[in-house]
Amino acid sequence: MKVFALALVSCLLTSPQLVSAQSVENFSLEAIGEDSKAQVESKFELKDHKGKTVVLHFLLKTECPFCLKYTNQYAQLAAATPDVIHLFIKPDSEKDIRSWVKKMVKIEGVNQPTIYRDPGAKLAKLFKIPDDYQFHGQSVHYPALVVIDGDGKEMFRYVGKSNSDRMPKDEFVKKLETMTAK
C-alpha cells in the first residue's frame, strides 16, 4: 500500500496539469502578421507585462482546423477580458503562419488575434510541453494552455491529449476566476 501511495504522489507531483508556484523566466516572442510590417512592430516580452495575467496558447505546428476554431473562441474571450493577455503561439515558419492567419474567420467587433512564432518550439520546450504527438506525419508538441499570474508565476496549465483536446473556454473562465479570487 505504501508503494502505491508513493507512486500516486509521484504521479501527482509530476503531472503537467498541476499548479506550479515556480517563477517563469522572461521570454520574448515575435508576432507574425499577414504582412512584414506587422511582424516588425510587434514583439512580446513577459517582463513588460508585470501585474497582468498572461495565457500562453501553444498551438500545433502545421494545418490544424481545431487550432483555428480554438484561437477564434479565445480571441472572442480576449476581447471581453482586457486584463488578461492571450498569446497564440505556433512553431511554424513565418510564411506558414501568415498563410494560416489568412484562414482565420474575421469576427465583427473582435480584433484579429496576433499569432506569435516559437521557432523550434523553444518556448514549448522551456515549459516542458510534451513533444511526441504524431500529427500530419510529424512529431510535434501537444496543444497546451499555460497561465502565468501578474507576479510571473505559473498558475495552472492544461495539456491536451490530441489535437481536438483543448480546455473549453467556459472551463478556463471558471478556473481563472477560482485562481484569482481573493
C-alpha positions as CSV (number, residue, x, y, z in Angstrom):
1,M,0.0,0.0,0.0
2,K,2.9,2.4,0.8
3,V,4.4,1.7,-2.6
4,F,1.1,2.6,-4.3
5,A,0.7,5.8,-2.2
6,L,4.3,6.9,-3.1
7,A,3.6,6.1,-6.8
8,L,0.4,8.1,-6.7
9,V,2.1,11.1,-5.0
10,S,4.9,10.9,-7.5
11,C,2.5,11.0,-10.5
12,L,0.6,13.9,-9.0
13,L,3.7,15.9,-8.4
14,T,4.9,15.4,-12.0
15,S,1.5,15.9,-13.7
16,P,1.7,18.7,-16.2
17,Q,-1.8,19.9,-15.2
18,L,-1.0,20.8,-11.7
19,V,-0.5,24.3,-10.4
20,S,3.2,25.3,-10.2
21,A,4.4,28.1,-7.9
22,Q,7.6,28.2,-9.9
23,S,8.6,31.6,-11.4
24,V,8.7,31.8,-15.1
25,E,11.8,33.1,-16.8
26,N,11.4,36.1,-19.0
27,F,10.9,35.3,-22.6
28,S,10.2,37.2,-25.9
29,L,8.1,36.2,-28.9
30,E,8.0,37.7,-32.3
31,A,4.5,38.5,-33.7
32,I,3.7,37.3,-37.2
33,G,1.1,39.1,-39.2
34,E,-0.2,38.9,-42.7
35,D,2.4,41.4,-43.8
36,S,6.0,42.0,-42.8
37,K,5.2,45.4,-41.3
38,A,3.1,43.8,-38.5
39,Q,5.9,41.3,-37.6
40,V,8.5,44.1,-37.1
41,E,6.3,46.3,-35.0
42,S,5.0,43.7,-32.6
43,K,7.1,41.7,-30.1
44,F,6.0,40.4,-26.7
45,E,8.3,40.3,-23.7
46,L,7.0,38.8,-20.4
47,K,8.9,41.3,-18.3
48,D,6.9,44.2,-19.8
49,H,3.6,42.8,-18.6
50,K,4.1,42.5,-14.8
51,G,0.8,42.7,-13.0
52,K,-1.1,41.1,-15.9
53,T,-2.3,37.6,-16.3
54,V,-0.7,36.0,-19.4
55,V,-2.2,33.0,-21.1
56,L,0.1,31.0,-23.4
57,H,-1.8,29.0,-26.1
58,F,0.6,26.5,-27.6
59,L,-0.9,25.7,-31.0
60,L,0.1,22.8,-33.1
61,K,2.5,23.0,-36.0
62,T,1.1,22.6,-39.5
63,E,-2.5,22.8,-40.6
64,C,-5.0,22.2,-37.7
65,P,-8.7,23.1,-38.0
66,F,-9.1,22.7,-34.3
67,C,-6.3,25.4,-33.7
68,L,-8.3,27.8,-35.9
69,K,-11.6,27.2,-34.1
70,Y,-9.9,27.3,-30.7
71,T,-8.0,30.6,-31.5
72,N,-11.2,32.2,-32.6
73,Q,-13.0,31.2,-29.4
74,Y,-10.3,32.5,-27.2
75,A,-9.9,35.7,-29.3
76,Q,-13.5,36.5,-28.5
77,L,-12.8,35.9,-24.8
78,A,-9.7,38.1,-25.0
79,A,-11.8,40.9,-26.4
80,A,-14.1,40.7,-23.3
81,T,-11.2,40.4,-20.8
82,P,-8.6,43.2,-21.5
83,D,-6.9,42.5,-18.2
84,V,-5.8,39.0,-19.5
85,I,-3.3,38.8,-22.3
86,H,-3.7,35.8,-24.6
87,L,-0.7,34.8,-26.7
88,F,-1.4,32.4,-29.5
89,I,1.9,30.5,-30.3
90,K,2.8,28.4,-33.3
91,P,6.2,26.8,-34.1
92,D,5.8,27.1,-37.9
93,S,7.8,29.3,-40.3
94,E,6.8,32.9,-40.8
95,K,5.4,32.0,-44.3
96,D,3.3,29.1,-42.9
97,I,1.9,31.3,-40.1
98,R,1.0,34.1,-42.4
99,S,-0.8,31.6,-44.6
100,W,-2.6,30.1,-41.6
101,V,-3.7,33.5,-40.3
102,K,-5.4,34.2,-43.6
103,K,-7.7,31.2,-42.9
104,M,-8.9,32.7,-39.6
105,V,-12.5,33.8,-39.5
106,K,-12.9,37.5,-39.2
107,I,-15.4,38.2,-36.4
108,E,-17.1,41.6,-36.3
109,G,-16.1,43.6,-33.2
110,V,-13.2,41.3,-32.4
111,N,-9.6,42.1,-33.4
112,Q,-7.8,39.5,-35.4
113,P,-5.6,37.7,-32.8
114,T,-1.9,38.1,-33.1
115,I,0.0,34.9,-33.7
116,Y,3.5,34.6,-32.2
117,R,6.2,32.4,-33.6
118,D,8.1,30.0,-31.4
119,P,11.0,28.8,-33.7
120,G,11.9,25.2,-33.0
121,A,9.3,25.1,-30.2
122,K,11.9,26.5,-27.8
123,L,9.3,28.1,-25.5
124,A,7.2,24.9,-25.6
125,K,10.3,23.0,-24.5
126,L,11.1,25.5,-21.8
127,F,7.6,24.9,-20.4
128,K,8.1,21.2,-20.8
129,I,5.1,20.7,-23.1
130,P,5.4,17.1,-24.3
131,D,6.6,16.9,-27.9
132,D,5.9,13.4,-29.1
133,Y,2.5,13.9,-30.6
134,Q,2.2,12.4,-34.1
135,F,0.3,14.8,-36.4
136,H,0.4,15.1,-40.2
137,G,3.4,12.9,-40.4
138,Q,5.4,15.0,-37.9
139,S,6.3,14.7,-34.2
140,V,5.0,17.9,-32.6
141,H,4.3,19.2,-29.1
142,Y,0.8,18.6,-27.7
143,P,-1.7,21.5,-27.6
144,A,-1.4,23.3,-24.3
145,L,-2.5,26.3,-22.3
146,V,-0.3,27.8,-19.6
147,V,-1.5,30.6,-17.4
148,I,1.0,33.0,-15.7
149,D,0.0,35.3,-13.0
150,G,0.9,39.0,-12.6
151,D,3.9,38.1,-10.4
152,G,5.4,35.8,-13.2
153,K,4.4,32.5,-11.6
154,E,2.6,29.7,-13.3
155,M,-0.9,29.4,-12.0
156,F,-2.2,26.4,-13.9
157,R,-1.9,24.5,-17.2
158,Y,-3.9,22.2,-19.5
159,V,-2.1,19.9,-21.8
160,G,-4.3,18.2,-24.4
161,K,-4.0,14.6,-25.3
162,S,-4.8,15.1,-29.0
163,N,-5.3,18.0,-31.5
164,S,-9.0,18.2,-30.5
165,D,-8.4,18.1,-26.7
166,R,-8.4,21.8,-25.6
167,M,-9.5,23.4,-22.4
168,P,-13.0,24.6,-23.1
169,K,-13.4,28.4,-22.9
170,D,-16.1,28.3,-20.2
171,E,-14.0,25.9,-18.1
172,F,-11.0,28.2,-18.5
173,V,-13.0,31.2,-17.3
174,K,-14.2,29.3,-14.2
175,K,-10.7,28.1,-13.4
176,L,-9.2,31.5,-13.8
177,E,-11.9,33.1,-11.6
178,T,-11.2,30.5,-8.9
179,M,-7.5,31.0,-9.0
180,T,-7.7,34.8,-8.9
181,A,-10.4,35.1,-6.3
182,K,-9.0,36.8,-3.1
